[in-house]
């Protein structure tokens, strides 16, 4: 057993580090996570969030004491702390690197254009091209799963869908360095979406590292103290279970949820927004205990980022300055608003819904065409495509400001703290670019020839009325919108938060200019309307409401705008929903991720569970099954769950539970549960002891686990038998065959199920549970609690109920509208 623990530790360590794939393996992985699939969920696998209450699990639960429960609670909070610290540090590294590359790039370019604009343009293009090339090369050759924002994949994972490669170590490395290259290279994308994926990877990897360290520690303890190898020590209250942490999909799901919230909190410095983002956008199952840990993780991230900002303000971060860490403070902006301003604000919401839904549709069309025609030709085409997009973006951002005439600087206001023009290479308003006089600035260069964070800060800025002309804003809106559509879907890490804010703040400021002109009130600020425009576009594209509202309030540092942000978000979401789904849902569908959305389809109201199952034959096992039969069935299909059938004394079939494919593979690989007799064995009666614990059946994260082709059995092994009773789940979820498919859908999604039995209408009732029966407060009150169950006495021979079981899996519910019943 010591050798088994050591081997498990080595295998887990290999999964954590993983090996660097060659180009052929990278292409296969990219096909698994990115190519449009015609079948429903054919390239993905569901996760086992349901508790498998087999004999090993119940035995472990019976041995749990208060000390172990307290230990497990401390470990979970400790890992929440580690996730917050590591995600905050990753965000600090990405922000500092991006700001230094951008600051160095603009400084060099500004110095060269003092002598020659052509030479400055060439240098500017080459620097951006080098950064983008490094990003796309890392993604195509090292970590294909790191392309895109990663939010659809993480949303699918928390929805119960496992996609190979999205949480590996190389994906984390590719996400960090790829984001630095793509954002630093000036592409029309952001680093906020990739930070969510980065936080999820960090959380998953920390859970794996914890499992590796615990396995290694347990191996050493078994070597030093032999009693650990026999189960533990009663003297010191230690047990082997203490060293098996985060082995199940349920525990990993909680860690990944904390990582998602930490990523949003680090990207926007919005801890509360991070918690709400995890709750509203990515998770489909929630509980109060997880809420506390997610909130704690986000708070830790806020502290880490704040400490890093203080360190960088001392001048130790190069060109970092005030950029990078997003917070566009407009607390000194518009103090109040009138009722008459609600109409133009509502117009902003309508514009956001229209442009956001159009953005989703255009990106869907272009990404589909790109994946079906360009990306199938290999990694070289992906690299060339990203480099061409980089050259185009650089040419537009450098060339368009040259066509715009410079404007004279406004009268200086020392109280505002705004300098006109800004020194070359520095962030801020009023950039001097191709201006003949010293006291002039180029308004188009102020937002085009700048980092996106600084450009947004310029658009949000208060007390800068008439800084931008309507022609410049309209030009920037059209060109940047087109660049964002084209850039989305390239083989680089790409987020849509900041580009969406850029687009929305541009048309929001345009509306603000007209409001200032026609309302003629002194307290109206164009930056206020830019903020509302940013919120409206994000609402129209991503269809978030509560979390996005809180994020916008946190990044603007102005609580007075909360009602206005709520107004534009509600309007933009309503308008966008009239045309298509949110961008994450459409991208998930494009990638073949079978998401179960919060609401079932309308067609399900007129369907029953039996109709959803179809007429396919149910593959099942007897309780005692021959090894050769197990191997034959596992090779002949790809089902992940099988009903187990036993027979009563009268010979009638009886469903006794559900056994998972992964459990059968573990049993076949270990061979310790093989028996010569075809008769059942009773583990509770002492016939033989259980040789497995629940942790051994857990599938490694981001891995396909054991494959039937990897198991080698001799001819003697194939002639032996397995009693499946100790390994099956004796209490799977069951629904009657005539239940509405809408109710089945809600039950399946809210409980995070992978399989659901469909049975005929039961013929008898053994009891009725009410709310009072579930209110058992403590052990002392159990005996005195008055149960309110209604018991029905039935003969002993009729107490067992025959059922016809059909296995309902996720692709069924997801593929109903396409009239496809997957195998």
C-alpha positions in Angstrom: 0.0 0.0 0.0 3.0 2.3 0.6 4.0 1.8 -3.0 0.5 2.7 -4.2 0.5 6.0 -2.2 4.0 6.8 -3.6 2.9 6.0 -7.2 -0.3 8.2 -6.7 1.9 11.1 -5.5 4.2 10.8 -8.6 1.3 10.6 -11.0 -0.4 13.6 -9.5 2.8 15.6 -9.6 3.1 14.8 -13.3 -0.4 16.1 -13.9 0.4 19.3 -12.1 3.5 20.2 -14.0 2.4 18.4 -17.2 4.7 18.2 -20.2 5.1 20.7 -22.9 3.2 19.5 -26.0 4.7 19.3 -29.4 3.0 21.1 -32.3 0.9 18.0 -33.2 -0.4 17.6 -29.7 -1.0 21.4 -29.5 -3.2 21.2 -32.6 -5.1 18.2 -31.1 -5.7 20.1 -27.9 -6.8 23.2 -29.8 -9.3 21.1 -31.7 -10.7 19.8 -28.4 -11.3 23.3 -26.9 -11.8 25.6 -29.8 -13.1 24.0 -33.0 -16.9 24.2 -33.7 -18.4 20.8 -33.2 -21.5 19.6 -34.9 -22.4 17.2 -32.2 -23.8 18.1 -28.8 -21.0 18.0 -26.3 -19.0 15.4 -28.2 -15.6 16.7 -27.2 -16.4 17.3 -23.5 -17.2 15.3 -20.4 -19.4 16.0 -17.5 -18.1 16.4 -13.9 -19.3 14.4 -10.9 -20.6 17.0 -8.6 -23.1 14.6 -7.0 -21.9 12.8 -3.8 -21.5 9.1 -4.6 -22.8 7.6 -1.4 -21.2 4.2 -1.8 -19.9 2.0 1.1 -16.5 3.6 1.2 -18.0 7.1 1.4 -20.4 6.1 4.2 -17.7 4.4 6.1 -15.5 7.6 6.0 -18.5 9.7 7.0 -19.1 7.5 10.0 -15.5 7.9 11.1 -15.5 11.7 10.9 -15.2 13.6 14.1 -15.3 17.2 15.2 -11.6 17.5 15.0 -11.4 16.3 11.4 -14.3 18.6 10.4 -12.5 21.6 12.0 -9.3 20.6 10.3 -11.0 20.5 6.9 -12.6 23.9 7.5 -9.2 25.4 8.3 -7.6 23.9 5.2 -10.4 25.4 3.0 -10.0 28.8 4.4 -6.2 28.6 4.2 -6.4 27.7 0.5 -8.8 30.6 0.0 -6.1 32.8 1.4 -3.5 31.3 -0.9 -5.7 31.8 -3.9 -6.2 35.5 -3.1 -2.5 36.1 -2.6 -1.4 34.2 -5.7 -4.1 35.8 -8.0 -3.3 39.2 -6.7 0.4 38.7 -7.3 -0.3 37.4 -10.8 -2.4 40.5 -11.5 0.5 42.7 -10.2 3.0 41.0 -12.5 0.7 41.3 -15.6 -0.1 45.0 -14.9 3.5 46.1 -14.2 4.7 44.2 -17.3 2.0 45.7 -19.6 2.6 49.2 -18.3 6.3 49.0 -18.6 6.2 47.7 -22.1 3.6 50.3 -23.1 5.5 53.1 -21.3 8.8 52.1 -22.9 7.1 51.8 -26.3 5.5 55.3 -26.2 8.6 56.9 -24.8 10.8 55.5 -27.6 8.2 56.4 -30.2 7.8 59.9 -29.0 11.5 60.5 -28.9 12.0 59.2 -32.5 9.1 61.2 -34.0 10.7 64.4 -32.8 13.1 63.7 -35.7 11.1 61.6 -38.1 7.5 60.4 -38.0 8.2 57.7 -40.6 11.0 56.2 -38.4 8.8 56.5 -35.4 6.0 54.7 -37.2 8.3 51.8 -38.2 9.6 51.4 -34.6 6.1 51.6 -33.2 4.9 48.9 -35.6 7.9 46.6 -34.9 7.6 46.9 -31.1 3.9 46.0 -31.2 4.5 43.2 -33.8 7.2 41.7 -31.5 4.9 41.7 -28.5 2.0 40.2 -30.4 4.2 37.6 -32.1 5.5 36.5 -28.7 2.0 36.1 -27.4 0.6 34.2 -30.4 3.7 31.9 -30.5 3.3 31.0 -26.8 -0.4 30.2 -27.4 0.0 28.2 -30.6 3.1 26.2 -29.6 2.8 25.9 -25.8 -0.8 26.5 -24.5 -3.6 26.4 -27.0 -6.2 26.3 -24.3 -5.1 29.8 -23.1 -6.5 31.5 -26.2 -9.5 33.8 -25.8 -10.9 35.1 -22.6 -11.4 31.7 -21.0 -14.6 32.8 -19.3 -16.9 30.5 -21.4 -14.7 27.5 -20.6 -14.7 28.3 -16.9 -18.4 29.0 -16.9 -18.8 25.5 -18.5 -16.6 23.9 -15.8 -18.7 25.4 -13.0 -21.8 24.4 -14.9 -20.6 20.8 -14.7 -18.6 20.4 -18.0 -15.0 19.4 -18.0 -12.9 20.5 -21.0 -9.4 19.0 -21.2 -6.5 21.4 -20.8 -8.2 24.6 -19.5 -6.8 24.3 -16.0 -3.3 23.0 -16.7 -0.1 24.6 -15.5 1.0 25.4 -19.1 -2.4 27.1 -19.6 -1.7 29.4 -16.7 1.8 30.3 -18.0 0.4 30.9 -21.5 -2.4 33.1 -20.1 0.0 35.3 -18.1 2.7 35.8 -20.7 0.2 35.8 -23.6 -1.8 38.6 -22.0 1.3 40.6 -21.4 2.2 40.4 -25.1 -1.2 40.9 -26.6 -2.3 43.8 -24.3 1.2 45.4 -24.4 1.2 45.1 -28.2 -1.8 47.5 -28.4 -4.4 45.1 -29.7 -8.1 46.0 -29.2 -8.6 43.6 -26.3 -8.1 43.6 -22.5 -6.5 41.5 -19.8 -9.5 41.3 -17.5 -11.2 38.2 -19.0 -7.9 36.3 -19.0 -7.4 37.3 -15.4 -10.5 35.4 -14.5 -9.1 32.4 -16.2 -5.8 32.9 -14.5 -7.5 33.0 -11.1 -9.3 29.7 -11.9 -6.1 28.0 -13.0 -4.3 29.2 -9.9 -7.0 27.9 -7.7 -7.1 24.5 -9.4 -3.3 24.2 -9.4 -3.2 25.1 -5.7 -5.7 22.3 -5.0 -3.5 19.9 -7.0 -0.3 21.0 -5.2 -2.1 20.5 -1.9 -3.0 17.0 -3.0 0.6 16.3 -4.1 2.1 17.6 -0.8 -0.4 15.7 1.3 0.3 12.5 -0.7 4.1 13.0 -0.3 3.6 13.8 3.4 1.5 10.7 3.9 4.0 8.5 2.1 6.8 9.8 4.4 4.7 9.2 7.5 3.9 5.7 6.3 7.6 5.1 6.0 8.4 6.6 9.4 5.4 5.4 11.3 4.0 2.1 9.9 0.6 2.6 11.6 -0.3 5.3 9.0 -0.2 2.6 6.3 -2.8 0.7 8.2 -5.3 3.5 8.3 -4.0 5.9 11.0 -3.4 6.3 14.7 -6.1 6.3 17.4 -3.6 7.6 19.9 -2.9 10.8 18.0 -6.3 11.1 16.4 -4.7 11.0 12.9 -6.0 9.2 9.9 -5.1 8.8 6.2 -8.2 10.8 5.3 -6.5 13.9 6.8 -4.1 13.9 3.8 -6.7 13.6 1.1 -7.8 17.1 0.3 -9.5 18.5 -2.8 -9.8 15.1 -4.4 -13.4 15.4 -5.6 -14.9 17.5 -8.3 -17.1 19.3 -5.7 -14.0 20.6 -3.8 -12.3 21.6 -7.0 -15.4 23.5 -8.0 -15.4 25.5 -4.8 -11.7 26.4 -5.4 -12.3 27.4 -9.0 -15.2 29.6 -7.9 -12.9 31.4 -5.5 -10.4 31.8 -8.3 -12.9 33.4 -10.7 -14.0 35.9 -8.1 -10.4 36.7 -7.3 -9.6 37.3 -11.0 -12.4 39.9 -11.3 -11.4 41.5 -8.0 -7.8 41.8 -9.2 -8.7 43.0 -12.7 -11.0 45.8 -11.6 -10.0 46.3 -7.9 -13.7 45.4 -7.2 -13.9 42.8 -4.5 -17.6 42.9 -4.1 -18.1 42.9 -7.9 -15.9 39.8 -8.0 -18.2 37.9 -5.6 -21.3 39.0 -7.5 -19.7 38.1 -10.9 -19.0 34.5 -9.6 -22.6 34.3 -8.3 -24.4 35.8 -11.3 -22.3 34.9 -14.3 -20.3 31.7 -13.9 -21.8 29.5 -11.3 -25.0 27.5 -11.5 -24.9 26.2 -7.9 -24.3 28.3 -4.8 -24.3 28.0 -1.0 -23.7 30.3 1.9 -20.5 28.7 3.2 -18.9 29.2 -0.3 -20.1 32.8 -0.3 -18.0 33.6 2.8 -14.8 32.0 1.4 -15.3 33.7 -2.0 -15.7 37.1 -0.2 -12.6 36.4 1.9 -10.6 35.6 -1.2 -11.7 38.8 -3.0 -10.8 40.8 0.1 -7.3 39.3 0.2 -6.9 40.2 -3.5 -7.9 43.8 -2.8 -5.3 44.0 0.0 -2.5 42.6 -2.2 -3.3 44.9 -5.1 -3.5 47.9 -2.8 -0.1 47.1 -1.3 1.4 46.7 -4.7 0.0 50.1 -5.8 1.6 51.7 -2.8 4.9 50.1 -3.6 4.7 51.2 -7.2 3.9 54.8 -6.3 7.4 55.1 -4.8 8.8 54.8 -8.3 10.0 51.2 -8.2 7.8 50.0 -11.1 9.3 51.9 -14.0 6.7 53.5 -16.3 3.9 52.0 -14.1 2.6 55.3 -12.8 -1.1 55.5 -12.1 -2.1 53.3 -15.0 -2.6 49.5 -15.0 -4.6 48.9 -11.9 -8.1 50.0 -13.0 -9.9 52.6 -11.1 -11.2 55.6 -13.0 -12.0 58.0 -10.2 -14.7 60.4 -11.1 -15.8 61.3 -7.6 -15.0 64.9 -8.4 -17.3 64.9 -11.4 -21.0 65.7 -11.8 -22.7 66.2 -8.5 -26.3 65.9 -9.4 -28.6 65.3 -12.4 -32.0 66.5 -13.4 -35.1 64.6 -14.4 -34.8 65.8 -17.9 -31.4 64.1 -18.3 -33.0 60.6 -17.9 -34.2 60.6 -21.5 -30.7 60.9 -23.1 -29.5 58.4 -20.5 -32.2 56.0 -21.6 -31.1 56.6 -25.2 -27.6 55.5 -24.2 -29.1 52.3 -22.9 -30.8 51.6 -26.2 -27.7 52.4 -28.1 -25.7 50.0 -25.9 -28.2 47.2 -26.4 -28.1 47.6 -30.2 -24.4 47.9 -30.6 -23.8 45.2 -28.0 -26.0 42.7 -29.7 -24.5 43.6 -33.1 -21.0 43.1 -31.7 -22.0 39.6 -30.5 -23.5 38.7 -33.8 -20.5 40.0 -35.8 -18.0 38.2 -33.6 -19.9 35.0 -33.9 -20.0 35.1 -37.7 -16.3 36.1 -38.0 -15.1 33.6 -35.4 -17.1 30.8 -37.0 -15.6 31.6 -40.4 -12.1 31.9 -38.9 -12.3 28.6 -37.2 -13.8 26.7 -40.1 -11.4 28.1 -42.8 -8.3 29.8 -41.3 -7.5 27.9 -38.1 -7.8 24.5 -39.7 -4.7 25.2 -41.7 -2.4 25.0 -38.7 -0.5 27.2 -36.3 1.4 29.1 -38.9 -1.8 30.6 -40.3 -2.8 31.7 -36.7 0.5 33.4 -36.2 0.3 35.2 -39.5 -3.2 36.3 -38.8 -2.4 37.8 -35.4 0.6 39.6 -36.8 -1.5 41.1 -39.6 -4.1 42.3 -37.1 -1.2 43.8 -35.1 0.1 45.7 -38.1 -3.4 46.9 -39.0 -4.0 48.1 -35.4 -0.7 49.9 -35.2 -1.2 51.6 -38.6 -4.7 52.9 -37.6 -3.7 54.0 -34.1 -0.6 55.8 -35.4 -1.9 57.0 -38.8 -5.4 58.4 -38.0 -4.1 61.0 -35.4 -1.8 62.3 -38.2 -4.9 63.2 -40.2 -6.4 65.2 -37.4 -5.7 68.9 -36.8 -4.4 69.9 -33.4 -6.4 72.0 -31.1 -5.2 74.8 -28.8 -5.0 74.0 -25.2 -7.7 75.4 -23.0 -7.0 78.0 -20.3 -5.0 76.3 -17.6 -6.7 75.6 -14.3 -4.3 74.9 -11.5 -7.0 73.5 -9.3 -7.9 70.8 -11.8 -4.3 69.4 -11.8 -4.5 68.8 -15.6 -1.5 69.8 -17.7 -1.8 70.7 -21.4 -0.1 69.3 -23.3 1.2 66.3 -21.4 4.9 65.5 -21.6 5.7 63.0 -24.4 5.3 59.4 -23.2 3.2 60.2 -20.2 -0.4 59.1 -19.6 -3.2 61.6 -19.3 -5.2 64.1 -21.3 -4.0 66.5 -24.0 -1.4 64.5 -25.8 0.9 66.5 -28.1 1.1 64.5 -31.3 2.1 66.0 -34.7 1.4 69.5 -33.5 3.2 72.5 -34.8 2.9 74.5 -31.7 3.8 73.8 -28.1 0.4 74.7 -26.6 -1.6 72.4 -28.8 -2.8 68.8 -28.4 -4.3 66.1 -30.7 -7.6 64.9 -29.3 -7.7 61.7 -31.5 -4.1 60.8 -30.3 -5.2 61.3 -26.7 -7.5 58.2 -27.0 -5.8 56.3 -29.9 -2.1 56.7 -29.2 -2.4 55.6 -25.6 -2.9 52.6 -23.5 -6.6 51.5 -23.2 -6.6 52.1 -19.4 -5.3 55.7 -19.9 -7.6 56.3 -22.8 -10.6 55.3 -20.7 -9.4 57.6 -17.9 -9.3 60.4 -20.4 -12.8 59.7 -21.6 -14.1 59.5 -18.0 -12.3 62.6 -16.9 -14.3 65.5 -15.4 -13.8 69.2 -16.1 -12.6 68.5 -19.6 -15.6 69.8 -21.6 -14.9 70.3 -25.3 -11.7 68.4 -25.1 -12.8 66.0 -27.9 -14.5 66.9 -31.1 -17.5 64.9 -32.3 -15.6 64.0 -35.5 -12.7 62.5 -33.5 -15.0 60.5 -31.2 -17.1 59.2 -34.1 -13.9 58.2 -36.0 -12.5 56.4 -33.0 -15.8 54.7 -32.4 -16.1 53.3 -35.9 -12.5 52.2 -36.2 -12.1 50.7 -32.7 -15.4 48.9 -33.0 -14.2 47.3 -36.2 -10.8 46.4 -34.7 -12.4 44.9 -31.6 -14.6 42.7 -33.9 -11.7 41.6 -36.0 -9.3 41.0 -33.1 -11.8 38.9 -31.1 -11.1 35.2 -32.0 -7.4 35.5 -32.8 -5.1 33.0 -31.1 -4.1 35.2 -28.2 -5.6 35.8 -24.7 -8.3 38.3 -25.2 -10.8 39.9 -22.8 -13.7 42.1 -23.8 -14.3 44.1 -20.7 -11.9 47.0 -21.5 -12.6 47.2 -25.2 -16.3 47.2 -24.4 -15.7 50.1 -21.9 -13.8 51.9 -24.6 -16.5 51.6 -27.2 -19.3 52.5 -24.8 -17.5 55.5 -23.2 -16.9 56.9 -26.7 -20.6 57.0 -27.8 -21.6 57.9 -24.2 -19.3 61.0 -24.4 -20.8 61.9 -27.8 -24.3 61.9 -26.2 -22.9 63.9 -23.3 -21.6 66.5 -25.7 -25.1 67.0 -27.2 -26.6 67.2 -23.7 -24.1 69.9 -22.7 -24.8 71.8 -25.9 -28.6 71.7 -25.7 -29.3 71.7 -22.0 -26.8 74.4 -21.3 -26.3 73.6 -17.6 -23.0 74.1 -16.0 -23.1 71.0 -13.8 -23.3 68.5 -16.6 -20.1 66.5 -17.2 -19.4 64.6 -20.4 -17.4 62.0 -18.4 -20.6 61.0 -16.6 -22.2 60.0 -19.9 -19.1 58.2 -20.9 -19.4 56.1 -17.8 -23.0 55.3 -18.5 -22.2 54.5 -22.1 -19.5 52.0 -21.0 -22.0 50.3 -18.7 -24.7 50.2 -21.4 -22.4 48.5 -24.0 -21.2 45.9 -21.5 -24.8 45.2 -20.5 -25.8 44.9 -24.1 -23.0 42.5 -25.0 -22.4 40.5 -21.8 -26.0 40.7 -20.4 -24.8 41.1 -16.8 -26.7 43.3 -14.4 -26.0 43.2 -10.7 -22.3 42.3 -10.8 -21.6 44.7 -13.6 -23.5 47.5 -11.8 -21.4 47.0 -8.7 -18.1 46.8 -10.7 -18.9 50.1 -12.5 -19.6 51.8 -9.2 -16.4 50.4 -7.7 -14.1 51.4 -10.6 -15.7 54.9 -10.8 -15.6 55.5 -7.0 -18.9 57.4 -7.2 -22.0 55.9 -5.5 -24.2 58.7 -6.8 -24.3 57.2 -10.3 -25.7 53.9 -9.0 -29.4 54.6 -10.1 -28.2 55.8 -13.5 -26.1 52.7 -14.1 -28.9 50.5 -13.1 -31.2 52.3 -15.5 -28.9 51.9 -18.5 -28.1 48.3 -17.7 -31.7 47.3 -17.5 -32.5 49.0 -20.8 -29.4 47.7 -22.7 -30.0 44.1 -21.5 -33.6 44.2 -22.5 -32.8 45.5 -25.9 -29.9 43.0 -26.4 -32.0 40.1 -25.3 -34.5 40.9 -28.1 -31.8 40.0 -30.7 -29.5 37.3 -29.4 -27.8 35.8 -26.3 -24.9 37.2 -24.4 -21.4 36.9 -25.8 -20.3 34.2 -23.3 -23.2 32.0 -24.1 -22.7 32.4 -27.8 -19.0 31.7 -27.6 -19.7 28.6 -25.4 -22.1 27.4 -28.1 -19.5 28.0 -30.7 -17.0 25.9 -28.8 -19.4 23.1 -28.3 -19.8 23.5 -24.6 -23.2 22.1 -23.5 -24.2 24.8 -21.0 -27.4 24.4 -19.1 -28.7 27.9 -18.8 -30.8 29.2 -15.9 -34.1 28.9 -17.7 -35.3 25.8 -19.6 -36.4 26.2 -23.2 -40.1 26.8 -23.8 -40.5 23.6 -25.8 -39.7 21.6 -22.7 -43.0 22.5 -21.1 -44.8 20.1 -23.4 -42.3 17.2 -23.1 -41.9 14.5 -20.4 -38.8 12.8 -19.1 -39.6 9.6 -20.9 -39.8 11.5 -24.3 -36.4 13.0 -23.6 -34.9 9.6 -23.1 -36.0 8.3 -26.4 -36.3 4.6 -27.2 -32.7 3.6 -26.8 -31.8 0.5 -24.8 -30.5 1.0 -21.3 -27.0 -0.5 -20.7 -26.9 -2.0 -17.2 -24.8 -4.4 -15.1 -25.9 -7.2 -12.8 -24.7 -6.9 -9.2 -22.1 -9.7 -9.6 -20.6 -9.3 -13.1 -17.9 -11.1 -15.0 -14.8 -9.1 -15.6 -14.9 -9.9 -19.3 -18.4 -8.6 -19.6 -17.4 -5.3 -17.9 -14.5 -4.9 -20.3 -16.8 -5.7 -23.3 -19.4 -3.2 -22.3 -16.9 -0.4 -21.5 -15.3 -0.9 -24.9 -18.6 -1.0 -26.8 -19.9 2.4 -25.6 -18.8 5.7 -24.0 -21.5 6.0 -21.3 -20.3 7.2 -17.9 -23.0 5.8 -15.7 -24.7 2.4 -15.6 -27.7 1.1 -13.6 -27.0 -2.0 -11.5 -29.7 -4.6 -11.5 -30.2 -7.3 -8.8 -33.0 -9.8 -8.5 -35.4 -10.5 -5.7 -36.0 -14.0 -4.3 -38.9 -14.3 -6.7 -36.6 -13.5 -9.6 -37.9 -10.1 -10.3 -35.4 -7.4 -11.4 -34.6 -4.6 -9.0 -32.5 -1.5 -9.6 -30.1 -1.2 -6.6 -28.0 1.8 -7.7 -25.7 3.5 -10.2 -22.1 2.7 -10.9 -19.8 5.1 -12.7 -17.4 4.3 -15.5 -14.5 5.9 -13.6 -15.1 3.6 -10.6 -15.2 0.5 -12.8 -11.9 1.5 -14.4 -10.3 1.9 -11.0 -11.6 -1.5 -9.9 -10.3 -3.2 -13.1 -6.9 -1.5 -12.8 -6.4 -2.5 -9.1 -7.6 -6.1 -9.5 -7.9 -6.4 -5.7 -11.7 -6.7 -5.8 -11.8 -9.7 -8.2 -13.3 -12.8 -6.8 -13.7 -16.4 -8.1 -17.2 -16.8 -6.9 -20.2 -15.5 -8.9 -22.1 -15.1 -5.7 -22.6 -11.7 -3.9 -20.2 -10.8 -1.0 -21.5 -8.7 1.9 -18.9 -6.2 3.0 -20.9 -5.2 6.0 -21.1 -8.8 7.2 -17.3 -9.2 7.3 -16.9 -11.3 4.2 -14.1 -9.0 3.0 -13.1 -5.5 3.8 -13.2 -2.5 1.5 -9.8 -2.0 -0.1 -10.5 1.5 -1.5 -11.3 4.9 -0.1 -13.4 7.6 -1.8 -10.3 9.5 -2.8 -9.0 6.7 -5.1 -12.0 7.0 -7.3 -11.5 10.8 -8.0 -10.6 11.7 -11.5 -7.4 13.9 -11.9 -8.3 17.4 -12.8 -7.9 18.5 -16.4 -7.2 14.9 -17.4 -9.2 12.1 -19.0 -8.2 9.8 -16.2 -7.9 6.0 -16.8 -8.8 4.7 -20.2 -10.0 1.1 -20.8 -7.2 0.7 -23.4 -4.6 1.4 -20.7 -5.7 -1.6 -18.5 -4.1 -4.9 -19.2 -5.9 -8.0 -18.0 -4.8 -11.6 -18.3 -7.1 -14.4 -19.5 -7.4 -15.6 -15.8 -8.5 -12.1 -14.8 -11.2 -12.0 -17.4 -12.7 -15.2 -16.0 -13.2 -13.7 -12.5 -16.1 -11.7 -11.1 -16.7 -8.4 -9.4 -19.4 -7.6 -6.8 -20.5 -4.0 -7.6 -22.6 -3.5 -4.5 -19.8 -1.8 -2.4 -19.0 0.6 -5.2 -22.3 1.8 -6.5 -24.4 4.8 -5.5 -27.4 3.2 -3.8 -29.4 6.4 -3.7 -29.3 8.1 -7.1 -31.8 10.8 -8.0 -35.0 9.4 -9.6 -37.9 11.1 -11.4 -41.1 9.5 -12.7 -41.4 9.0 -16.4 -44.3 11.4 -16.8 -42.6 14.4 -15.0 -42.4 17.6 -17.0 -39.1 18.1 -18.7 -39.0 21.6 -17.3 -39.0 20.2 -13.8 -36.4 17.7 -14.8 -34.2 20.4 -16.2 -34.4 22.6 -13.1 -33.7 19.6 -10.8 -30.7 18.5 -13.0 -29.1 21.9 -13.2 -29.7 23.1 -9.6 -28.4 19.9 -8.0 -25.4 19.7 -10.4 -26.3 16.2 -11.5 -24.6 14.1 -14.1 -27.1 11.2 -14.3 -30.8 11.0 -13.5 -32.9 7.9 -13.5 -36.3 7.8 -15.1 -38.7 5.2 -13.7 -42.3 4.2 -14.1 -44.9 5.7 -11.8 -44.5 4.2 -8.3 -47.3 2.0 -7.0 -46.9 2.6 -3.3 -45.7 5.1 -0.7 -43.6 4.3 2.3 -43.6 7.8 3.8 -44.1 11.5 3.4 -41.4 14.0 4.5 -42.4 17.5 5.5 -40.4 20.6 6.6 -40.7 19.6 10.2 -38.9 16.3 9.6 -35.8 18.1 8.3 -35.5 20.4 11.3 -33.1 18.3 13.4 -31.0 20.8 15.3 -28.7 18.6 17.4 -28.2 15.1 18.6 -29.8 15.8 22.0 -33.1 16.8 20.4 -33.3 13.9 17.9 -35.0 11.6 20.4 -37.5 14.2 21.5 -38.3 15.6 18.0 -41.8 14.9 17.0 -41.6 13.5 13.5 -44.4 14.5 11.1 -43.9 11.9 8.4 -46.9 10.0 7.3 -46.0 6.3 7.2 -47.9 3.8 5.1 -47.7 0.2 6.2 -47.2 -2.2 3.3 -46.4 -5.9 3.2 -42.7 -6.7 3.4 -42.7 -8.5 0.0 -44.0 -5.3 -1.7 -41.6 -3.0 -0.1 -39.2 -3.1 -2.9 -40.2 -1.4 -6.1 -39.4 -2.6 -9.5 -38.3 0.2 -11.8 -37.3 0.6 -15.4 -34.3 3.0 -15.3 -33.1 5.2 -18.1 -29.9 7.3 -17.9 -30.4 11.0 -18.7 -27.2 12.8 -19.3 -26.3 16.5 -20.0 -26.1 16.3 -23.8 -29.7 15.1 -23.9 -31.1 18.2 -22.2 -28.8 20.4 -24.3 -29.6 18.9 -27.7 -33.4 18.8 -27.5 -34.0 21.8 -29.8 -31.8 20.3 -32.5 -34.0 17.2 -32.4 -30.9 15.1 -31.7 -30.7 12.4 -29.1 -26.9 11.7 -28.6 -25.8 8.3 -27.6 
